[in-house]
Amino acid sequence: MDVKELQQKIQSDFRVFLTLVWRELDLPKPTRAQLCIAEYLQHGPKRLQISAFRGVGKSWITAAFVLWTLYLDPDKKIMVISASKERADNFSIFCQKLIIDINWLSHLAPNSDDQRWSRISFDVGPAKPHQAPSCKSCGITGSLTGSRADLLIFDDVEVPNNSATDMQREKLLQLITEAESILTPKDDSRICFLGTPQSVFTVYRKLAERNYRPFVWPARYPKNVGQYEGLLAPQLLADLEQGVEAWTPTDTRFGELDLQQRETSMGRSNFMLQFQLDTSLSDAERFPLKFADLIVTPLGNECAERYAWSSDPRYMIKDLNPVGLPGDRFYGPMFIDEGMCEFSETIVSVDPSGRGTDETVAVVLSQANGYVFVRDMRAFRDGYSDSTLSSIVRLGKKYGASRLLVESNFGDGMICELFKRHITQQQATCVTEEIRSTVRKEERIIDTLEPVLNQHKLIMDPKIWEWDYASNPDEAPEKRLEYMLGSQWSRITRDRNSLRHDDRIDALAMGVQWFVDAIAQSAHKAQAMRKNLEWQAMVNAFEEHPHEATDALVLGRSFQSLKHLGTTKVWDW
């Protein structure tokens, strides 16, 4: 093949260009998945999205596509947008490196001092003078105003840091929409999204509703093609029709053993997301626990006798970060009864763990008038050390807990014996009690919490959610999410091992289960009983001390102020 014929092939087929670049980089020949992605980049629609498994080389392929575009037309203007400025700059630097190192691309290097050549932006040599550079890199939250581009590359704009909550995802979608105004009004102008879903509520699902055509290439042939909603790569569909066995690798990039190891280390839900690109779990039916069913309000040493729940937007708590389903928010009570009462019982529920990646979690819960109040929560990463056990006992002592519930499945009751020593040292009044669970964890947690939430009988202090969102600040963002109560709450399903970490939600469910019998009583009945006893006490006070009782009521004092005048037996109900 002569040079002219090769040049024609390079210009007509991006896959040839990609293969030559790979050879210059001393890489193996492009795999089938990489060549299919290259073909879609060349012949895909005006607005396209490429979702392929982690490690397939989406960014490297697209960097080569940027250079191929400038190779064909040096006057094209390209803009690369990533979640962070640093990642976008790395994309730009990689393109510059290829221009410098590959001889047959050297003509794209700048040929005068007037042309730009920096990690932020650069011009190619044959380009005509223009305000906009040939290639520019920018972060999604950076200044995009005034920029123009014929080709927009969104490279992994969704990361755990900017997509953990529903509000963050809405903001990200808004930024993506604003970036579309950068696109030049030409027939061949295009927008390309590269990315791997970061959660089952990924913004990439929304792009399909906005006229973007996704190209989905998972690491394994799926067992259920329908879950991809017709977006699976046509090459894979053809393979399945020809009898390729489901769940076998789709590409030589990762073999069967490698994929098995990754699935084991990542957990099934993360593997399905990162390697199978399966976001079908976003079906709300799969996630039974909703933040909106909670009542979130500050709690003190007493509680109101009755709370009224509402999901009216007027009662939405906007300054808390719900790491949950799209549209799921925290709500405060619509009504709080003026009558106050003391908590009937306070406990500390403890889910112990050994030293390792799991947490030892302690939750403070109280009960009154059929409501369960979650007053505080703490998590520790050093197992059952003395400092952890001592801190939990102090926590119980602070809230006047009468009982320390400990799951005995771990250590076969050993933790209770260790707790007793710290209780004696700190002169606490609580007693330890072992709880043994026999039902599968996911079923037990959901079956305990869902009915209580549906009746709006669970009330939580907002400080718990503030602490939860700020916890484990030194962990990587994706790891932090796994440990958060909000993430465990919203993502638990009845499937086995649906959560990688479930310590916080498990400790909470164990404490709520203890109060299930107490929840059965009616708050209205308890309030009516109290008012009836107050009336009896007032009558007794008038009969025994008519003058003092009359003076107290004239001065506007409450029935409770007459307590010292009535019968002790009546008032101590």
N, C-alpha and C positions, 0 to 999 in steps of 0.2 A: 504494500500500500504506500503510495507516494505521499508527500507532505500535504499537497493540495487536497487530496482525497480525505486524508485524516482530519484536516482542518474543517472540511465540510461536515464530516461526521460529528466532530466536536460541537459545531454550531447547531446542528440539527437535533442532537440527542444529548441531553444533560448526563445520561448514564455513562456515556463514553468519557465525558469530561471528568466525572466523579471517579471513574476507574483509573484514569491517568493521574489524578491528584493522589489517590490512595497509593499508587505505585511510587510516586515521588516521595511520599511520606514513609515508604517501606512498610506499608500495612498490607494485610491479606486482601485478596480480592473482595469487593463489596458482596455482602451476603444477599440472599434473595429479598429479605425484608428491606434492606437498605436500597436496593435497586428499585423496589416497588414504591418506596417513599420518594425516591428521586423522580420516578415517572410521574407521580401525583403532583409533585412540586412544579414540574414542567407543564403538564397538561390539565391540572386541576382548575377549579372555578376561580372566579375573581376573589371570593372570600372563602378561604379554606382553613381547615384545622387538622393537624396531624397529632394523633394520640397513639403513641407506641410505647412498648414496655421500657422500663428503665435500662439504660446501658446500650440501647440499639444504635446510638450515635446520631440522634435527631439534630443536635446543634452543629455537629461537624458537617453533616450532609448539607444543612442549610447554609453554613458558611461557604461551602463550595458553590452552592447555588447563587449566593450573592456575587461571588467572583465570576461565575458563568454569565450572570446577567450583565455585569459591567464589561465582560469580555465581548459580548454581543453588541452592547450599546454603552459606551463610556459616559454618555450624558445622562444616564439614569441616576435618580436620587433615591438612596436607600436609607431607611432608619431602623435601627435595632433597639427594641425596648424590652427590658427585663425587670424582674422584681426589684433588683438593686442596681445601682450605677456600676458597681464593681463587676457584676456578671456581664452587663452589657458591654463594658470596656474590654473584658476578656474576649468576647466574641469579635470585637473590632480588631484587637491585637492579633488574634489568630488569622484573620483575613490579611492583615499587613504582613505577617510572618510568611504566609503562603506566597504572596506577591514577591517578597525578597528572595525566598529560597528556591522557587521554581523558575527555571530559566525561561520557559515559554510564556510565563506570566509577567516577566520583568518589564515589559513595555507598559504595564499598568502603574508602575512606580512613578511618583511625581518627577517631572522633567524641568522644573524651575523652582526657584526659591519662593515664588508667589503662591504656590499651591500648598494647601494644608496637609500636614502629615503628623498627626498626634493620635493618642489612644482615644481621644474624645471624637475626633472627626478627621477624615482624610479625603484627598482628591486623587483620582487616577490620572495618569499622565495625559492621555488623549482627550480628557474632558474639557469642554469649553468653559470660559469664565462664568461663574454663577454664584449667587449669594449662598445657596445651599451646598454643602459638601457632597461628594459622591457617596460617602457612607458616614453615618453619625450614630453614636450610641447614647442611650439615655435610660434612666430609671423610670419606672411607671409613675412614681410620685414626683419626678423632676419637672423642670420647666419645659413644657412642650409647645408653649405659645409661640407662634411665628414660624414654626418649622413646616416644611413641605417635603413630601416624599412620594415617589412613584411606586415604591415597594415598602410596605411596613412589615417588619418581622417582630412578632411578640414571642419572645423566647422565655418560657417558664415564668410568666408573670404571676402565677399563683404559687405561693409558698405557704408553709404553716403560719408564718408571722403575719400574713395579711389576709388569711382566709379562715381563721379559727372560729370566728363568730359570724352570725348572720349579718350584723351591721358592717363588719369588715368586708364580707363578700359583696354587699350592696355597694359599698364605697369603691371596691375594685371594679365592679361592673360599670360604675359611673365613670371611672378614669378611662376604662377601655373605650367607652362610648365617646368621650371627649377626644380621645386620640384619633378617632376616625376622621375628624375635621382636618387632620394633617394631610390626608390622601389627596393627591392632585386629581383634577377632574379629567382623566384620560381614559380611553377605552381599555388600555392594557395595564392600568394601575391595579395593584393587588394588595390584599392583606393576608398574612399567613400567621397562624397561631401554632406554636409548638408547646406541648405540655403533657404532663402526667397528672391525673387527678390527685389532690392532696387530702380530700375527704369525700365521703359519699354525697356531700352537698356541694360538690365542685361547681365553680362558675362555668366550666366548660360545657356543662349540660345546657346552660342558658344560651350559649353561642349557637347551638343547633336550632334554637327557636328564633334566632336573629339572622336567618338566611346564610349561616355558615355551614359548609358541608364537611363534616368530620370524616377522617380516614383512620379507622381504628385497627391496630395490629397488635393483638395480645401475644404473650409469650407461649401460650398453649392454645390448641384448638378448643374452643368452648364446647361444653356439654349441651348448653342451651343457647342456640343462636338468637332466639327471640329477645333475650335480655339486652342485646345490643341495639335493638330498635331499628334494624335495617342499616346500621352504620358500619358493620364489619367490612373489612377490606374485601373487594370482590374476588381477589385471588384465593383467599382463604375459603370463601363460600364455594368457589369452584372445586377446591380440594375436598371439602366435606361432601359435596355432591358426588364426587368420584370415589368415595368410600374411605377417605383418610380417617383413621381412628381418633375419636375425641380425646382430649387431654394429653396428646403427644405434643412435643415442642414444634412451634411453627417456623423456627429458624435455627441455623447452626450457631448463632451467637452464644446461646446457652444450651447445654445439654440437659438430659433428664436428671442426672445426679445433681448438677449445679442448681437446677430449679427446685428439686426436693430440699436441698440444704437451705436455700433462701426462704422457702415457704416455712420450714421448721423454725428458723431463727426470727423471721419477721412476724409470724402469726398468720393465720389464714385470712383474716379480714384485711390486713395490710397487703398481703400478697395479692389478693383478689383486686385490690385497688391499684397497686403500683405495677403489677406485672400482667394482670388480666384486664385491667382498665374497666372493671365491672362496677358501675355506679348504680346498679339496679336496687341496691339496698336502701336507696333514698326513699323508698315507699314508706310512708309514715305508719302504715299498718304494722311494719316490722319493729317499730320503736314505740313501745306502749307508754313509756314514762315521759310526761310532758311538763316543762317548767310552768306553763300557764295554769296547771291545776293546783299549783302551790299558792299559799298565802305568805307573802314575804313582808315582814314588818319588824321593827326593832323590839326586842324583848328585854324586860327588866327582871326584878325579883318577884313580881306579881304578873298576872295576866288578866285580860278581860274575860268576862263570862261567856261572851258570844262574839263571833266574827262572821261577817258576811262576805262571800267571795264574789268577784265579778271580773270578767275579762274585757270590760269596757276600756277603750284606749285611754280614757281619762285617768285610769289607775295604773297604767303601765309605768314601771320603774326604768327610766331610760339611762341611768348612770351605772347600771350593772351590766356585766358582759356575759350574756348567755351563750355558752359554747354548745349549741344544740341545733335542733332542726330549723330550717328556714322559717321565719315568722314566729317562732316560739319565743315568748318573752316572759319576764317576771312581772307579777302584778301585786300591788298592795291591796289591803282589804277595802271593800266598798263601805263597810260600816263596822265600827267597834263599839260594843256595848259599854256604857259608862260604869256598870258594876264591875268591881275588881275582886279577884279572889287569889288565894295562894295556890301554888302548884301542889297537887295531891301527892306526887311522888317524883323524885328525880333519880336518874340512873346514869351510869357511864357505860357505854357499850364499846368493847375492845375487840378488835380483830388483830391478833398477834401475828408476827412473822419472824422468820430467822434473819440473820444478816445476809443481805443480798439486794436484789433489785426491788423486792416487795416492800411495802410499808406496814408499820404497826400503826393502826389508826384508832383513836379514841373519840367517841361522839357523846356529847352531853345532851340527854333528852329528858323532858319533863312531861307530865300528863295532868290535865285538869279539864273537867266538864266535857269529856269526850274528845278533846283535841290532844294531839301530840305536838310538843314544841321542841324544835331542834335549836339548842341554845349556843352550842360551841362545837368545834371540831379541831383536832390536832393530828398531825401525821409525823412519824419518825422513821428514819432510815437505818437505825442501828439495832434493829431486832429487839431483843428483850434485855437490853443493858440496864444497869442500875439507874442511870440517868433518865432513860425512857420510862421505866416503871415508876420512878419517883415523881416524874413530871405528870404522869397520868393520875397518880394518887392526889397530887396537889390540885390538879384540875377538878377532880371529884370533890375535894374538900372545899374548894372555892365556891362551888355551886350547891353545896350541901347535899351531895348525892348519898342515898342510903344503900345503894347496891352497885356493885361492879360486875357487869356481865362479861364473861370471858369465854370465847369459843374454845372448847376443849379439844377439838379435832387436831389442833397443833400442839404437840408436846404432851398429849395425853394427860392434861390437867396439871402439868408441871408449872405453868405460868401462874396459876392460882396460888400455889404455895409460895412462889417468889413475891407475888403481890402482898401476901399477908405480912411479910417482914416489913415492907415499906409502910403498910397501913399502921402497924404497931409503932414504928419509929416516928411517924408524923402525927400519931394520936388521932387518926381519922376515925369516923364512926361508921363508915360504909363496910359492908360485908361482901365477900366475893361469891359468885355463883357461876357454875359452869353451864355452858350451853353447847349441846352437841347437835350438829346438823346432819341429817341423813338424806334429805332431798337434794337433787342436783342444784348447784348453786344458782344458775341463771333462772331456773323455774322458781326457786324459793324467793329470790330477790323480787322478781316481778309479781309473783302471787301475793307477796306481803305488801309491797308499796302501791301497786296499781289500784286496789280497792280503796285504800286510804286517800289516795290522790283524787280519785273519781268523786269521792264524797267531800273533798276539800277540807279534810280534817288535819292535814299536815301543815304546820306553820313554822317558818324558818326565819332566823335572824339574818338580815342582809350582810352582816359582818362575816358570816361563814362564806358567802359567795365572793366577797372581796378578798378574803384570805386565800380561798381556793384558786382564784384566778392569778394571784401573785405568788403562789407557792412554787417551789423548785426553780428559782430564777436562773440557776447555773446550768440547768439541763438544756439540751438542744430543743428547739421549739416543738418538734414532733414528739419528743419524749415527754415534755411537759404536759402536752395534751393528754397523753395516756394516763397520767397520774391524777388529772383533775377530776373532782367529783362531777362537775358539769359535763365533761366528756363521757365519763362512765355512765352517768344518769341517762343521757340522751342517746347513747349508742348501744346500750345493752339490748340484746334480743334473746329469744328462747333457744337459739342455736348454741350448741356446746362450744365453749371457748370463744364466744363472740367478743370478749374483751381480753386484752393482754394483761391489764392490771384492773382489779375490781375491789381493791381493799377498802376504799372509802365508801362506795355504795353498799358493800357487804356489811360493814360495821353499822351503817345507818339502818339497813333493813333488819339487822338482828335486834337493834334497840326498839324499832317500831313494832316488831313481832311481839316483844314483851308486853306492849301496851294494847295489843289487839282487843283483849277482853274489855279494857277500860273504855275503848273507843265506842263500844256498843251502847253506852249510856247516852242519853240525849242531853245536849247543852240546854235546850229549852226547858226540859223537865228539871234539871239541876237549878236553873235560874228561878223557876216558879217555886221550887222548894225553899230556896233561900229567902225569897220575898215573903213567903208564907210564915217562915220562922221569924223574920224580922218583924212582921206584923204582930205575931204573938208576943214577941219581946217588948214591943211598944205598948201593947195592952197591959202586960204585966207591970211595966214601968209606971203607967198611969194609975194602976190600982194601988201600987205600993208607995209611990212617991209622986202624987199628982202635981204638986207645985213645981218641983224641979223639972219634971218632964214637960210641963206646959211652958216654962221659961226657956228650956232648950229649943223647943220647936218654934217659939216666937222669934228667937234669935236666928232661926234659919239653919240650925244644925241638922245633920243627917241622922237617920235612924241609928247608924253605928255609934254616934256620940252618946246614945242612951244605954250603951252596953253595960256600963257600971251600975245602972239602976235596975236592970232586969235580973232574971234568974240565971245563974251561971250555967245550969244544965241546958237551958234553951239556947244561949248564945254560943255554946261550944259545939254546935252541930257540925 
